[in-house]
Amino acid sequence: MTIRPLLLALALPLLLGACAQTGSKPSATAAVAEQPEPVVVAPRVPPLPDVELTRQITYQLLLGEVAAQRGELGLSASAYMDLAQSTRDPRIAKRAAEIAAFSRQSEVALQAAQLWLELDPESVQARQMLSGLLVNANRPQELEPQLVALLAQEGSQIGESLLRLNRVLGRLSDKAEAMRMVERLTEPYLTLPEAHFARAQSAMVAREPKRALESAIRANELRPEWEAGLLLRAQATAESDQLAARKLMEQHLKRYPDAREVRMQFARLLVAERNYAGARKQFEILLGGAPDNADVVFAVGVLAMQTQDYKGAQGYFTKLLGMRYQDPNLVKLYLAQLAEELKENEDALNWYQQVGQGDHYLGAQGRYVLLLSRMGRIEDARAHLRQLADRPGGSKSRSAMLEFQLLRDANRGEEAEAVLEAALAAEPDQPELLYETAMLAERDNRIEVAEQRLRRLIEVKPDHAHAYNALGYSLAERNIRLEEAQSLIAKGLELAPDDPFILDSMGWVMFRRGDLNGALTYLERAFSIRPDPEIAAHLGEVKWLLGQKEDAVKLWRAVAAQHPDNAALESTIKRFVP
């Protein structure tokens, strides 16, 4: 709301009040005009008081207006409120209400709006403002008669107003009371489907599914072709029967094949059910009716990808580029991925390079580098990573991590480690580099180096849960300083209480300390969150030692069937089941 000068707008009618109320005679020229003028309906003039513009009134008008322009809205609202009460002028009461509402003076705004409506009881604007303030104040008993009056004034627009009821009442804290109020307010209008629609909505918010469904069914029966009514009925039905809701939409589409919104929601339901082929068919029907709808073209393209129709998807995404789609970089990223799937590697590289700065840029560059590597062009990939690192906003550490991954995957382990060590020398406190080089040192049995870097990481980033976990697990695995190890892992759990790997570490250190029952609790929880083979190895070992040998073997065999190449699990099984 903009606070605008009001002094002249108010002062002139007050000075000329008599003329404004008695009216003026038409001019002679107008009376003898040969051509009739268009009829102009004058705006409704509120009932104005017969008040002389005294010095005191002028002073208070100036005080309120100048205070408002200076940002002293409390003083302004108070001045206008006092003046409204003394002059009984609805325009001044309106001004007081507007300023008080704008400055969040709730009680003053309510008083001013009530006075405004009292002085101009036919003002829809005054009643609307008062209703909004009563909603915000959570005063439903005072609100209801205002809404009754507003609805009674709607005439042919009553249906739209009924549909807005729940948006108005949604801010009330007592949802059950809001539902009951909607039922009372809609009672005179039950021949209209919108009344039952409003009832269904309020019942759903109040968690009354049976009442919601009954009202939604009635709304749908009164106007079967109404898409919003059918969708609300389907939503209410889905609370207890998803299949029945699905059938409702299917039957509606057979009867009303042009129901686009129902078809859109039905297609989305099929996507949620992972029925991508069925969803694609529905979106293609939508596309037939609106070939230039970019959102539908995008949806069909994504579903074509999901159903592995890569050529078809290429066609849709290529079309999107010519439609000025809102996210062209995402379209180019998809085109690159499609080209990869079709083994069109040069085209894929070209598309990845066309993805501009934004949310998809780094992902595209990463995939570009990995594709170069898969094509055997590792040195080109490394050179590209260095170029990325040197660009504005580039990250040398991120590029080094990617280069490490490329070299490791190419079985060039020594070069890979050298890349990370060089990067760490350049950025000795970079958290990711500290962690990765510590893990490499641990694998190479350079325990002192690993511990030094993990402790430095904890100093640099004290909320790094996995730094505590890695250091604690390293000590537990070597069966040394177990009390310190458990303390470190406990700190990691404090930072990430549901991390399955840290839970596994806690179970393992408790096992090392001889607390098999405590270990079992943590390991079972870890495995329930993530059925990882190494967690299974630890859990099975604890079960075996607790005498639950059959359970241990059953667990190991089930997980080994899913992860036949996991060395840690295989080694554990061989120790206990030769």
Secondary structure, 3 states (H helix, E strand, C coil): CCCCCCHHHHHHHHHCHHHHHHCCCCCHHHHCCCCCCCCCCCCCCCCCCCCCCCHHHHHHHHHHHHHHHCCCHHHHHHHHHHHHHHHCCHHHHHHHHHHHHHCCCHHHHHHHHHHHHHHCCCCHHHHHHHHHHHHHCCCHHHHHHHHHHHHHCCHHHHHHHHHHHHHHHCCCCCHHHHHHHHHHHHHHHCCCHHHHHHHHHHHHHCCCHHHHHHHHHHHHHHCCCCHHHHHHHHHHHHCCCHHHHHHHHHHHHHHCCCCHHHHHHHHHHHHHCCCHHHHHHHHHHHHHHCCCCHHHHHHHHHHHHHCCCHHHHHHHHHHHHCCCCCCHHHHHHHHHHHHHHCCCHHHHHHHHHHCCCCCCHHHHHHHHHHHHHHCCCHHHHHHHHHHHHHCCCCCHHHHHHHHHHHHHHCCCHHHHHHHHHHHHHHCCCCHHHHHHHHHHHHHCCCHHHHHHHHHHHHHHCCCCHHHHHHHHHHHHHCCCCHHHHHHHHHHHHHHCCCCHHHHHHHHHHHHHCCCHHHHHHHHHHHHHHCCCHHHHHHHHHHHHHCCCHHHHHHHHHHHHHHCCCCHHHHHHHHHHCC
